[in-house]
Amino acid sequence: MLSGIIFINRNGLRWRDAPKEYGPHKTLYNRWKRWSDKGVFAQIMMGLAAEHSEEKTVMIDATYLKAHRTATSMGVKKGGVDV
């Protein structure tokens, strides 16, 4: 199940786009939500950071974000009226 959650997050997919071999998308989402609420992912990150005894801050960034195809036209005035 964890591999399905990692696959979705790594590829920026919707839950329903998960390959069938990872199981039902609703199950994947529910497990991700439950683990997230319990702090499982924060514990994983702290454990990974603890393995490297370097004294520095490690940050994870998600600069690749998908936008809806109409996002570029949002806020454009048509005929002098804000849309």
N, CA, C and O atoms as CSV, one atom per row, in Angstrom:
chain,resi,resn,atom,element,x,y,z
A,1,MET,N,N,0.825,-1.195,0.000
A,1,MET,CA,C,0.000,0.000,0.000
A,1,MET,C,C,0.865,1.253,0.000
A,1,MET,O,O,0.543,2.233,-0.672
A,2,LEU,N,N,1.965,1.223,0.756
A,2,LEU,CA,C,2.838,2.391,0.795
A,2,LEU,C,C,3.407,2.688,-0.586
A,2,LEU,O,O,3.557,3.853,-0.955
A,3,SER,N,N,3.726,1.644,-1.356
A,3,SER,CA,C,4.284,1.873,-2.689
A,3,SER,C,C,3.267,2.578,-3.589
A,3,SER,O,O,3.656,3.379,-4.438
A,4,GLY,N,N,1.980,2.296,-3.421
A,4,GLY,CA,C,0.941,2.976,-4.198
A,4,GLY,C,C,0.858,4.450,-3.838
A,4,GLY,O,O,0.708,5.299,-4.717
A,5,ILE,N,N,0.953,4.756,-2.560
A,5,ILE,CA,C,0.914,6.144,-2.095
A,5,ILE,C,C,2.132,6.895,-2.617
A,5,ILE,O,O,2.015,8.033,-3.073
A,6,ILE,N,N,3.299,6.263,-2.552
A,6,ILE,CA,C,4.522,6.894,-3.063
A,6,ILE,C,C,4.397,7.127,-4.568
A,6,ILE,O,O,4.781,8.185,-5.065
A,7,PHE,N,N,3.859,6.140,-5.298
A,7,PHE,CA,C,3.694,6.261,-6.746
A,7,PHE,C,C,2.817,7.463,-7.092
A,7,PHE,O,O,3.162,8.247,-7.976
A,8,ILE,N,N,1.695,7.611,-6.407
A,8,ILE,CA,C,0.774,8.728,-6.660
A,8,ILE,C,C,1.453,10.057,-6.370
A,8,ILE,O,O,1.385,10.974,-7.188
A,9,ASN,N,N,2.103,10.175,-5.227
A,9,ASN,CA,C,2.753,11.438,-4.858
A,9,ASN,C,C,3.921,11.774,-5.766
A,9,ASN,O,O,4.100,12.934,-6.137
A,10,ARG,N,N,4.719,10.779,-6.130
A,10,ARG,CA,C,5.889,11.014,-6.970
A,10,ARG,C,C,5.494,11.467,-8.373
A,10,ARG,O,O,6.177,12.297,-8.974
A,11,ASN,N,N,4.389,10.923,-8.899
A,11,ASN,CA,C,3.979,11.223,-10.265
A,11,ASN,C,C,2.910,12.310,-10.360
A,11,ASN,O,O,2.490,12.669,-11.461
A,12,GLY,N,N,2.468,12.835,-9.223
A,12,GLY,CA,C,1.483,13.917,-9.228
A,12,GLY,C,C,0.143,13.512,-9.816
A,12,GLY,O,O,-0.510,14.307,-10.491
A,13,LEU,N,N,-0.261,12.289,-9.563
A,13,LEU,CA,C,-1.507,11.782,-10.128
A,13,LEU,C,C,-2.680,11.978,-9.173
A,13,LEU,O,O,-2.506,12.212,-7.977
A,14,ARG,N,N,-3.867,11.877,-9.736
A,14,ARG,CA,C,-5.067,11.822,-8.904
A,14,ARG,C,C,-5.162,10.412,-8.337
A,14,ARG,O,O,-4.634,9.470,-8.928
A,15,TRP,N,N,-5.822,10.258,-7.211
A,15,TRP,CA,C,-5.946,8.945,-6.580
A,15,TRP,C,C,-6.587,7.947,-7.536
A,15,TRP,O,O,-6.175,6.788,-7.587
A,16,ARG,N,N,-7.585,8.380,-8.287
A,16,ARG,CA,C,-8.290,7.459,-9.181
A,16,ARG,C,C,-7.438,7.025,-10.372
A,16,ARG,O,O,-7.812,6.096,-11.088
A,17,ASP,N,N,-6.294,7.684,-10.595
A,17,ASP,CA,C,-5.399,7.310,-11.685
A,17,ASP,C,C,-4.341,6.292,-11.264
A,17,ASP,O,O,-3.452,5.962,-12.049
A,18,ALA,N,N,-4.429,5.802,-10.050
A,18,ALA,CA,C,-3.466,4.807,-9.570
A,18,ALA,C,C,-3.648,3.504,-10.355
A,18,ALA,O,O,-4.778,3.103,-10.636
A,19,PRO,N,N,-2.545,2.846,-10.707
A,19,PRO,CA,C,-2.658,1.550,-11.390
A,19,PRO,C,C,-3.444,0.557,-10.537
A,19,PRO,O,O,-3.392,0.603,-9.308
A,20,LYS,N,N,-4.162,-0.329,-11.192
A,20,LYS,CA,C,-5.036,-1.296,-10.512
A,20,LYS,C,C,-4.275,-2.186,-9.522
A,20,LYS,O,O,-4.842,-2.618,-8.519
A,21,GLU,N,N,-2.983,-2.464,-9.800
A,21,GLU,CA,C,-2.236,-3.366,-8.914
A,21,GLU,C,C,-2.035,-2.790,-7.511
A,21,GLU,O,O,-1.665,-3.527,-6.597
A,22,TYR,N,N,-2.271,-1.491,-7.323
A,22,TYR,CA,C,-2.158,-0.889,-5.994
A,22,TYR,C,C,-3.463,-0.974,-5.212
A,22,TYR,O,O,-3.514,-0.582,-4.046
A,23,GLY,N,N,-4.506,-1.478,-5.836
A,23,GLY,CA,C,-5.788,-1.622,-5.166
A,23,GLY,C,C,-6.720,-0.454,-5.475
A,23,GLY,O,O,-6.383,0.427,-6.265
A,24,PRO,N,N,-7.888,-0.455,-4.849
A,24,PRO,CA,C,-8.877,0.605,-5.091
A,24,PRO,C,C,-8.343,1.988,-4.689
A,24,PRO,O,O,-7.687,2.130,-3.657
A,25,HIS,N,N,-8.630,3.000,-5.514
A,25,HIS,CA,C,-8.110,4.338,-5.230
A,25,HIS,C,C,-8.658,4.899,-3.929
A,25,HIS,O,O,-7.959,5.643,-3.240
A,26,LYS,N,N,-9.864,4.568,-3.585
A,26,LYS,CA,C,-10.459,5.061,-2.338
A,26,LYS,C,C,-9.708,4.488,-1.131
A,26,LYS,O,O,-9.519,5.180,-0.131
A,27,THR,N,N,-9.282,3.229,-1.225
A,27,THR,CA,C,-8.511,2.601,-0.151
A,27,THR,C,C,-7.160,3.286,-0.008
A,27,THR,O,O,-6.712,3.553,1.108
A,28,LEU,N,N,-6.504,3.573,-1.139
A,28,LEU,CA,C,-5.228,4.287,-1.097
A,28,LEU,C,C,-5.378,5.636,-0.413
A,28,LEU,O,O,-4.591,5.990,0.465
A,29,TYR,N,N,-6.398,6.386,-0.824
A,29,TYR,CA,C,-6.605,7.715,-0.241
A,29,TYR,C,C,-6.904,7.616,1.256
A,29,TYR,O,O,-6.335,8.357,2.057
A,30,ASN,N,N,-7.795,6.703,1.626
A,30,ASN,CA,C,-8.159,6.576,3.046
A,30,ASN,C,C,-6.947,6.233,3.902
A,30,ASN,O,O,-6.779,6.763,5.001
A,31,ARG,N,N,-6.103,5.338,3.386
A,31,ARG,CA,C,-4.910,4.972,4.140
A,31,ARG,C,C,-3.963,6.161,4.229
A,31,ARG,O,O,-3.411,6.420,5.299
A,32,TRP,N,N,-3.758,6.893,3.129
A,32,TRP,CA,C,-2.894,8.082,3.137
A,32,TRP,C,C,-3.413,9.102,4.150
A,32,TRP,O,O,-2.635,9.658,4.926
A,33,LYS,N,N,-4.715,9.348,4.143
A,33,LYS,CA,C,-5.323,10.315,5.059
A,33,LYS,C,C,-5.131,9.894,6.512
A,33,LYS,O,O,-4.757,10.709,7.355
A,34,ARG,N,N,-5.389,8.619,6.802
A,34,ARG,CA,C,-5.254,8.107,8.173
A,34,ARG,C,C,-3.801,8.195,8.644
A,34,ARG,O,O,-3.535,8.631,9.764
A,35,TRP,N,N,-2.860,7.780,7.784
A,35,TRP,CA,C,-1.440,7.837,8.148
A,35,TRP,C,C,-0.968,9.273,8.291
A,35,TRP,O,O,-0.163,9.580,9.171
A,36,SER,N,N,-1.461,10.146,7.439
A,36,SER,CA,C,-1.080,11.553,7.516
A,36,SER,C,C,-1.561,12.169,8.830
A,36,SER,O,O,-0.820,12.893,9.495
A,37,ASP,N,N,-2.806,11.875,9.193
A,37,ASP,CA,C,-3.366,12.390,10.454
A,37,ASP,C,C,-2.609,11.859,11.675
A,37,ASP,O,O,-2.491,12.556,12.683
A,38,LYS,N,N,-2.102,10.638,11.590
A,38,LYS,CA,C,-1.352,10.039,12.701
A,38,LYS,C,C,0.111,10.480,12.729
A,38,LYS,O,O,0.829,10.172,13.681
A,39,GLY,N,N,0.558,11.191,11.704
A,39,GLY,CA,C,1.936,11.666,11.665
A,39,GLY,C,C,2.943,10.635,11.181
A,39,GLY,O,O,4.141,10.773,11.429
A,40,VAL,N,N,2.463,9.596,10.490
A,40,VAL,CA,C,3.357,8.534,10.016
A,40,VAL,C,C,4.406,9.093,9.051
A,40,VAL,O,O,5.584,8.748,9.147
A,41,PHE,N,N,3.984,9.947,8.130
A,41,PHE,CA,C,4.929,10.469,7.137
A,41,PHE,C,C,5.954,11.401,7.786
A,41,PHE,O,O,7.114,11.423,7.377
A,42,ALA,N,N,5.544,12.154,8.773
A,42,ALA,CA,C,6.489,13.016,9.502
A,42,ALA,C,C,7.519,12.154,10.227
A,42,ALA,O,O,8.699,12.502,10.264
A,43,GLN,N,N,7.081,11.027,10.807
A,43,GLN,CA,C,8.009,10.117,11.485
A,43,GLN,C,C,8.984,9.487,10.498
A,43,GLN,O,O,10.162,9.316,10.811
A,44,ILE,N,N,8.499,9.140,9.305
A,44,ILE,CA,C,9.378,8.583,8.275
A,44,ILE,C,C,10.449,9.602,7.914
A,44,ILE,O,O,11.629,9.261,7.837
A,45,MET,N,N,10.049,10.844,7.692
A,45,MET,CA,C,11.006,11.891,7.322
A,45,MET,C,C,12.015,12.148,8.444
A,45,MET,O,O,13.202,12.340,8.178
A,46,MET,N,N,11.548,12.152,9.695
A,46,MET,CA,C,12.478,12.348,10.818
A,46,MET,C,C,13.456,11.177,10.920
A,46,MET,O,O,14.633,11.371,11.223
A,47,GLY,N,N,12.971,9.973,10.668
A,47,GLY,CA,C,13.836,8.805,10.694
A,47,GLY,C,C,14.879,8.854,9.587
A,47,GLY,O,O,16.043,8.523,9.812
A,48,LEU,N,N,14.470,9.261,8.403
A,48,LEU,CA,C,15.419,9.392,7.300
A,48,LEU,C,C,16.448,10.481,7.586
A,48,LEU,O,O,17.632,10.317,7.290
A,49,ALA,N,N,15.995,11.590,8.161
A,49,ALA,CA,C,16.915,12.684,8.483
A,49,ALA,C,C,17.885,12.280,9.584
A,49,ALA,O,O,19.038,12.711,9.583
A,50,ALA,N,N,17.426,11.448,10.533
A,50,ALA,CA,C,18.282,11.024,11.644
A,50,ALA,C,C,19.402,10.099,11.173
A,50,ALA,O,O,20.452,10.015,11.809
A,51,GLU,N,N,19.173,9.401,10.050
A,51,GLU,CA,C,20.200,8.507,9.519
A,51,GLU,C,C,21.422,9.277,9.036
A,51,GLU,O,O,22.524,8.732,8.979
A,52,HIS,N,N,21.226,10.529,8.692
A,52,HIS,CA,C,22.325,11.380,8.231
A,52,HIS,C,C,22.625,12.360,9.351
A,52,HIS,O,O,21.819,13.247,9.634
A,53,SER,N,N,23.749,12.212,9.976
A,53,SER,CA,C,24.059,13.004,11.167
A,53,SER,C,C,24.590,14.400,10.836
A,53,SER,O,O,25.245,15.020,11.673
A,54,GLU,N,N,24.323,14.896,9.649
A,54,GLU,CA,C,24.785,16.228,9.283
A,54,GLU,C,C,23.944,17.280,9.990
A,54,GLU,O,O,22.735,17.119,10.154
A,55,GLU,N,N,24.587,18.338,10.398
A,55,GLU,CA,C,23.899,19.424,11.089
A,55,GLU,C,C,23.435,20.463,10.061
A,55,GLU,O,O,24.049,21.520,9.917
A,56,LYS,N,N,22.368,20.158,9.365
A,56,LYS,CA,C,21.819,21.116,8.409
A,56,LYS,C,C,20.326,20.866,8.254
A,56,LYS,O,O,19.812,19.813,8.632
A,57,THR,N,N,19.658,21.830,7.704
A,57,THR,CA,C,18.224,21.716,7.484
A,57,THR,C,C,17.979,21.041,6.140
A,57,THR,O,O,18.601,21.393,5.138
A,58,VAL,N,N,17.078,20.079,6.125
A,58,VAL,CA,C,16.703,19.387,4.900
A,58,VAL,C,C,15.280,19.786,4.589
A,58,VAL,O,O,14.395,19.698,5.440
A,59,MET,N,N,15.064,20.228,3.354
A,59,MET,CA,C,13.731,20.654,2.950
A,59,MET,C,C,13.289,19.856,1.731
A,59,MET,O,O,14.097,19.530,0.861
A,60,ILE,N,N,12.019,19.551,1.680
A,60,ILE,CA,C,11.439,18.878,0.529
A,60,ILE,C,C,10.540,19.893,-0.160
A,60,ILE,O,O,9.696,20.527,0.473
A,61,ASP,N,N,10.731,20.034,-1.442
A,61,ASP,CA,C,10.022,21.059,-2.198
A,61,ASP,C,C,9.198,20.411,-3.303
A,61,ASP,O,O,9.645,19.451,-3.932
A,62,ALA,N,N,8.023,20.922,-3.536
A,62,ALA,CA,C,7.176,20.436,-4.618
A,62,ALA,C,C,6.932,21.582,-5.591
A,62,ALA,O,O,5.847,22.162,-5.619
A,63,THR,N,N,7.934,21.900,-6.375
A,63,THR,CA,C,7.797,23.026,-7.303
A,63,THR,C,C,7.078,22.642,-8.583
A,63,THR,O,O,6.657,23.515,-9.342
A,64,TYR,N,N,6.932,21.359,-8.833
A,64,TYR,CA,C,6.221,20.913,-10.018
A,64,TYR,C,C,4.761,20.740,-9.661
A,64,TYR,O,O,4.383,19.759,-9.020
A,65,LEU,N,N,3.945,21.684,-10.069
A,65,LEU,CA,C,2.520,21.636,-9.771
A,65,LEU,C,C,1.736,21.665,-11.064
A,65,LEU,O,O,2.042,22.445,-11.966
A,66,LYS,N,N,0.745,20.833,-11.157
A,66,LYS,CA,C,-0.104,20.817,-12.340
A,66,LYS,C,C,-1.190,21.867,-12.189
A,66,LYS,O,O,-1.757,22.042,-11.110
A,67,ALA,N,N,-1.470,22.558,-13.273
A,67,ALA,CA,C,-2.549,23.540,-13.275
A,67,ALA,C,C,-3.610,23.085,-14.266
A,67,ALA,O,O,-3.303,22.435,-15.266
A,68,HIS,N,N,-4.827,23.424,-13.988
A,68,HIS,CA,C,-5.908,23.105,-14.904
A,68,HIS,C,C,-5.669,23.832,-16.215
A,68,HIS,O,O,-5.092,24.920,-16.224
A,69,ARG,N,N,-6.105,23.246,-17.320
A,69,ARG,CA,C,-5.816,23.826,-18.636
A,69,ARG,C,C,-6.395,25.231,-18.809
A,69,ARG,O,O,-5.929,25.981,-19.666
A,70,THR,N,N,-7.393,25.596,-18.019
A,70,THR,CA,C,-7.971,26.938,-18.133
A,70,THR,C,C,-7.373,27.919,-17.131
A,70,THR,O,O,-7.822,29.062,-17.042
A,71,ALA,N,N,-6.378,27.492,-16.386
A,71,ALA,CA,C,-5.814,28.341,-15.337
A,71,ALA,C,C,-5.198,29.618,-15.893
A,71,ALA,O,O,-5.200,30.645,-15.215
A,72,THR,N,N,-4.676,29.576,-17.108
A,72,THR,CA,C,-4.045,30.765,-17.675
A,72,THR,C,C,-5.059,31.816,-18.070
A,72,THR,O,O,-4.709,32.988,-18.207
A,73,SER,N,N,-6.304,31.425,-18.255
A,73,SER,CA,C,-7.317,32.399,-18.651
A,73,SER,C,C,-8.112,32.932,-17.462
A,73,SER,O,O,-9.005,33.762,-17.639
A,74,MET,N,N,-7.805,32.474,-16.273
A,74,MET,CA,C,-8.524,32.939,-15.082
A,74,MET,C,C,-8.193,34.399,-14.817
A,74,MET,O,O,-7.031,34.795,-14.913
A,75,GLY,N,N,-9.155,35.173,-14.498
A,75,GLY,CA,C,-8.938,36.573,-14.157
A,75,GLY,C,C,-8.777,37.477,-15.365
A,75,GLY,O,O,-8.505,38.668,-15.213
A,76,VAL,N,N,-8.942,36.928,-16.569
A,76,VAL,CA,C,-8.820,37.743,-17.779
A,76,VAL,C,C,-10.137,38.487,-17.974
A,76,VAL,O,O,-11.220,37.922,-17.824
A,77,LYS,N,N,-10.013,39.778,-18.314
A,77,LYS,CA,C,-11.221,40.555,-18.552
A,77,LYS,C,C,-11.737,40.292,-19.954
A,77,LYS,O,O,-10.987,40.353,-20.929
A,78,LYS,N,N,-13.017,40.000,-20.043
A,78,LYS,CA,C,-13.666,39.814,-21.344
A,78,LYS,C,C,-14.720,40.895,-21.481
A,78,LYS,O,O,-15.670,40.949,-20.700
A,79,GLY,N,N,-14.552,41.746,-22.465
A,79,GLY,CA,C,-15.533,42.813,-22.671
A,79,GLY,C,C,-15.572,43.800,-21.537
A,79,GLY,O,O,-16.607,44.418,-21.286
A,80,GLY,N,N,-14.442,43.965,-20.831
A,80,GLY,CA,C,-14.373,44.917,-19.730
A,80,GLY,C,C,-14.969,44.412,-18.432
A,80,GLY,O,O,-15.093,45.173,-17.472
A,81,VAL,N,N,-15.339,43.147,-18.385
A,81,VAL,CA,C,-15.940,42.567,-17.190
A,81,VAL,C,C,-14.987,41.513,-16.641
A,81,VAL,O,O,-14.493,40.665,-17.384
A,82,ASP,N,N,-14.730,41.570,-15.326
A,82,ASP,CA,C,-13.902,40.546,-14.700
A,82,ASP,C,C,-14.625,39.214,-14.736
A,82,ASP,O,O,-15.812,39.123,-14.421
A,83,VAL,N,N,-13.897,38.190,-15.123
A,83,VAL,CA,C,-14.485,36.855,-15.177
A,83,VAL,C,C,-14.031,36.065,-13.984
A,83,VAL,O,O,-14.411,34.904,-13.831
